[in-house]
Amino acid sequence: MSLAPRVVLVHRTTEYEELTARHGTHGQAAFFLASRGRDIAEVAERHRRSREALAAVVAAIPLTWRQARVERSDLDRFLFAPEDVVVVVGQDGLVANVAKYLEGQPVVGIDADPGRNPGVLVRHRPRDAGALLASAHGGGADELTMVEAVADDTQRLVALNEIYLGAAGHQTARYRLGLDEYGGAVESQASSGVLVGTGTGATGWLRSVWQERGERMPLPGPTDERLLWFVREAWPSPATGTSLVAGELTASGKLSLTVESDRLIVFGDGMEGDAVELVWGQTVHVGVAGVRLRLVG
């Protein structure tokens, strides 16, 4: 007998909860904000809407299904199962945060605060949760391209938006950059890091770099098997160059980076606390991931 599907509700601590945890009570948090010209009512209202959205989704779960909840900070310790339906209640970025821990499970994005989120990944309202859960395993999902970094010691990191490679603290990183698709071109560089992003990431950090550079390369779409990469603030010197600072990777292409300093890190989607660490001489290869995010609707 097969197990009933399990709904995993992913959420994050609200600003209101963080404030009251830090200051002890609602009144003390209100006083702190008031002393800085802010009103706690706005923060409390967003908290209320978030919790109402979560309650509406819980009410829509079929009685025969199992349930679990996980907060954003606990994602790296939560074990997802193949039969799970993952429901993200919150912001677009929360979908990206959970994507790296999945292996093909369908994801439903519920916007807990319409009007404040772009709604690129949290596309639905709480009232639609019942119908979305019923159809989650039946298809109708977008297969969003992801990016992965694989180190020579088998460490692996996957991200939905982008992967950053560089020094902790975004200081000067020294490395050797290599491109498989351009005749094996290689260049030693000193920069504030390398960004490799997907079409989903083209609505965020990747797009800001792309606009700043005035690039003519078209941004990829969320389902395109194509990535863009940029070197941030490359520094020219007798030992380092700036000729390889931007480009694209197809499904078969890889960008390689060999560390030439004491320590570099690789993290995805802004989660620096869950980074891969590399030391002098190690090499990491970055390209299109073999897994995709299945986003329902």
C-alpha positions as MATLAB code, in Angstrom:
seq = 'MSLAPRVVLVHRTTEYEELTARHGTHGQAAFFLASRGRDIAEVAERHRRSREALAAVVAAIPLTWRQARVERSDLDRFLFAPEDVVVVVGQDGLVANVAKYLEGQPVVGIDADPGRNPGVLVRHRPRDAGALLASAHGGGADELTMVEAVADDTQRLVALNEIYLGAAGHQTARYRLGLDEYGGAVESQASSGVLVGTGTGATGWLRSVWQERGERMPLPGPTDERLLWFVREAWPSPATGTSLVAGELTASGKLSLTVESDRLIVFGDGMEGDAVELVWGQTVHVGVAGVRLRLVG';
ca = [
       0.000    0.000    0.000;
       1.485    3.313   -1.066;
       1.738    6.218    1.301;
      -0.664    9.120    0.990;
       0.954   12.273   -0.373;
       2.557   14.562    2.149;
       2.185   18.325    1.954;
       5.269   20.150    3.188;
       4.449   23.756    4.075;
       7.483   26.010    3.761;
       7.327   29.417    5.418;
       9.609   31.885    7.116;
       9.559   33.843   10.340;
       7.805   37.177    9.838;
       9.296   40.572   10.596;
       6.820   40.942   13.455;
       7.912   37.657   15.020;
      11.563   38.663   14.714;
      10.875   42.038   16.350;
       8.916   40.636   19.283;
      11.512   37.892   19.799;
      14.271   40.506   19.918;
      12.465   43.028   22.134;
      10.406   40.683   24.303;
       6.880   42.087   23.892;
       4.658   43.796   21.353;
       4.802   47.014   23.358;
       8.592   47.122   23.524;
       8.853   46.379   19.809;
       6.331   49.156   19.094;
       8.355   51.585   21.221;
      11.554   50.667   19.382;
       9.973   51.295   15.978;
       8.241   54.485   17.109;
      11.588   55.899   18.266;
      12.746   55.514   14.684;
       9.668   56.975   13.052;
       8.032   53.658   12.219;
       4.642   52.235   13.137;
       4.399   48.608   14.231;
       0.847   48.406   12.865;
       2.118   47.942    9.322;
       4.451   45.125   10.364;
       1.736   43.464   12.448;
      -0.698   43.633    9.531;
       1.762   41.863    7.230;
       2.212   39.208    9.916;
      -1.565   38.747   10.137;
      -1.907   38.322    6.367;
       0.943   35.822    6.321;
      -0.588   33.702    9.045;
      -4.036   33.865    7.458;
      -2.560   32.646    4.182;
      -0.867   29.758    5.958;
      -4.096   28.824    7.749;
      -6.049   28.902    4.470;
      -3.590   26.507    2.852;
      -3.745   24.132    5.832;
      -7.548   24.117    5.623;
      -7.357   23.140    1.937;
      -5.217   20.026    2.497;
      -7.230   16.792    2.045;
      -7.903   15.038    5.345;
      -6.251   11.812    4.145;
      -2.964   13.532    3.303;
      -0.066   13.888    5.686;
       1.387   17.255    6.646;
       4.702   18.725    7.716;
       5.986   22.257    8.243;
       9.479   23.634    7.844;
      10.801   27.119    8.491;
      13.339   28.642    6.105;
      16.233   28.428    8.553;
      15.634   24.670    8.989;
      15.599   23.720    5.296;
      19.124   22.322    5.296;
      18.116   19.880    8.053;
      14.766   18.764    6.613;
      14.441   15.516    4.655;
      12.079   15.806    1.674;
      10.472   12.592    0.385;
       9.728   11.666   -3.258;
       5.955   11.753   -2.723;
       5.940   15.242   -1.188;
       4.019   18.195   -2.563;
       5.872   21.298   -1.463;
       3.757   24.398   -0.785;
       5.714   27.601   -0.307;
       3.725   30.314    1.481;
       5.538   33.624    1.334;
       7.763   35.454   -1.109;
       9.375   34.565   -4.434;
      12.769   34.202   -2.767;
      11.470   31.454   -0.507;
      10.813   29.230   -3.546;
      14.436   29.708   -4.595;
      15.577   28.881   -1.047;
      13.806   25.509   -1.071;
      14.560   24.549   -4.699;
      18.112   23.371   -4.006;
      16.855   20.679   -1.611;
      14.374   19.071   -4.031;
      14.629   16.270   -6.588;
      11.620   16.774   -8.835;
       8.867   17.208   -6.230;
       6.099   19.574   -7.419;
       6.157   23.033   -5.864;
       3.151   25.318   -5.374;
       3.930   28.979   -4.719;
       1.359   30.872   -2.617;
       1.681   34.652   -2.362;
       1.084   35.571    1.273;
       1.134   39.313    0.646;
      -0.151   40.227   -2.845;
       1.036   43.583   -4.066;
       4.388   43.424   -2.278;
       5.819   40.472   -4.193;
       6.496   40.334   -7.953;
       4.714   36.962   -8.016;
       7.194   35.359  -10.425;
       7.402   32.169   -8.354;
       4.576   32.587   -5.813;
       1.938   32.840   -8.502;
      -1.204   31.856   -6.643;
      -3.566   33.034   -3.921;
      -4.387   31.000   -0.784;
      -7.938   30.395   -2.050;
      -6.523   28.383   -4.975;
      -4.598   25.931   -2.787;
      -7.190   23.136   -2.873;
      -7.349   22.909   -6.660;
      -3.589   23.213   -6.987;
      -2.945   20.385   -4.534;
      -5.390   18.140   -6.368;
      -3.550   18.638   -9.653;
       0.004   18.799   -8.316;
       0.967   15.252   -9.330;
      -0.944   15.342  -12.590;
       1.333   17.582  -14.644;
       0.864   21.165  -15.682;
       4.127   22.260  -14.070;
       6.800   24.509  -15.543;
      10.247   22.892  -15.610;
      12.553   25.713  -14.505;
      16.247   25.497  -15.330;
      18.679   25.416  -12.413;
      22.426   25.976  -12.144;
      24.880   23.687  -10.378;
      28.473   23.832   -9.176;
      30.445   20.599   -8.728;
      33.843   20.656   -7.036;
      36.682   18.197   -7.661;
      36.102   16.670   -4.201;
      32.443   15.888   -5.176;
      30.893   18.759   -3.203;
      27.812   19.881   -5.139;
      25.558   22.909   -4.891;
      22.380   23.620   -6.884;
      20.520   26.942   -7.169;
      17.436   28.266   -8.930;
      18.472   31.895   -9.487;
      22.228   32.159   -9.407;
      25.474   30.841   -7.990;
      28.175   33.151   -6.662;
      31.824   32.111   -6.549;
      34.313   34.308   -4.720;
      35.873   35.299   -1.425;
      33.863   35.345    1.784;
      32.820   38.933    2.392;
      32.990   39.655   -1.347;
      36.586   40.828   -1.102;
      39.179   40.219   -3.823;
      39.207   36.631   -5.032;
      42.111   35.123   -7.005;
      41.474   32.203   -9.336;
      41.962   30.825  -12.827;
      38.863   30.985  -15.033;
      38.356   28.444  -17.802;
      35.744   28.075  -20.548;
      34.991   24.755  -22.227;
      32.984   26.287  -25.079;
      35.486   28.882  -26.268;
      38.461   26.807  -27.328;
      39.450   26.127  -23.763;
      40.306   29.775  -23.029;
      41.874   30.258  -19.597;
      42.726   33.426  -17.669;
      44.057   34.191  -14.198;
      41.886   36.838  -12.563;
      41.463   38.945   -9.456;
      37.904   40.137   -8.914;
      35.084   40.459   -6.420;
      33.642   37.184   -7.655;
      31.825   35.425  -10.477;
      28.037   35.266  -10.878;
      26.360   32.521  -12.949;
      22.589   32.812  -13.325;
      19.492   31.261  -14.874;
      16.444   32.696  -16.595;
      14.630   32.718  -13.266;
      17.531   34.680  -11.794;
      17.191   37.135  -14.680;
      14.541   38.933  -12.608;
      17.000   39.633   -9.789;
      20.747   39.903   -9.172;
      21.690   38.663  -12.645;
      19.522   41.277  -14.312;
      21.048   44.098  -12.298;
      24.551   43.129  -13.465;
      23.317   42.655  -17.035;
      21.746   46.126  -17.062;
      24.773   47.757  -15.479;
      27.038   46.272  -18.153;
      24.697   47.237  -21.003;
      25.051   43.714  -22.377;
      23.626   42.812  -25.767;
      23.333   39.142  -24.864;
      19.632   38.358  -24.446;
      18.608   37.246  -20.997;
      17.499   33.586  -20.864;
      13.927   32.582  -20.082;
      13.124   30.517  -16.963;
      12.878   27.251  -18.929;
      15.786   27.927  -21.320;
      18.773   25.601  -20.961;
      21.100   28.581  -21.058;
      22.994   30.484  -18.382;
      24.712   33.866  -18.301;
      27.884   34.516  -16.315;
      29.623   37.724  -15.252;
      32.905   38.489  -13.533;
      32.421   41.293  -11.031;
      35.001   44.109  -10.996;
      37.877   42.218  -12.619;
      41.230   43.855  -11.826;
      43.947   44.117  -14.523;
      47.554   43.578  -13.437;
      50.741   41.976  -14.791;
      49.504   38.641  -13.430;
      45.707   38.937  -13.941;
      43.543   39.757  -16.943;
      40.112   41.092  -17.831;
      39.407   39.581  -21.241;
      36.981   36.905  -19.989;
      34.383   38.842  -18.009;
      30.976   37.790  -19.428;
      29.362   35.129  -21.555;
      26.752   32.428  -21.809;
      26.701   28.696  -21.223;
      24.576   26.232  -23.155;
      23.304   22.956  -21.733;
      26.626   21.225  -22.472;
      28.942   24.110  -21.546;
      30.912   24.458  -18.327;
      32.663   27.322  -16.613;
      35.616   26.197  -14.504;
      37.272   28.074  -11.667;
      40.531   26.959  -10.038;
      41.303   28.577   -6.690;
      44.532   30.576   -6.434;
      44.085   31.939   -2.908;
      43.629   30.500    0.572;
      39.864   30.066    0.512;
      36.903   30.757   -1.744;
      33.221   29.983   -1.233;
      30.373   28.995   -3.527;
      26.781   29.733   -2.520;
      23.418   29.863   -4.248;
      20.407   32.150   -4.091;
      21.824   34.353   -1.343;
      22.153   31.552    1.230;
      25.726   32.206    2.334;
      25.244   30.069    5.432;
      24.992   26.960    3.242;
      28.119   27.415    1.131;
      30.671   25.076   -0.426;
      34.216   25.939    0.677;
      37.198   25.569   -1.653;
      40.917   25.847   -0.862;
      44.026   26.582   -2.924;
      44.285   24.413   -6.041;
      40.745   23.068   -6.020;
      38.620   23.329   -9.162;
      34.862   23.748   -9.456;
      32.781   23.385  -12.635;
      29.552   25.354  -13.103;
      26.820   24.655  -15.658;
      23.177   23.780  -16.246;
      21.945   21.400  -13.544;
      20.588   17.980  -14.371;
      17.593   18.582  -12.087;
      14.847   21.161  -12.667;
      12.317   22.832  -10.410;
       8.750   21.692  -11.112;
       6.656   24.779  -10.409;
       2.920   24.109  -10.565;
       0.785   26.529  -12.560;
];
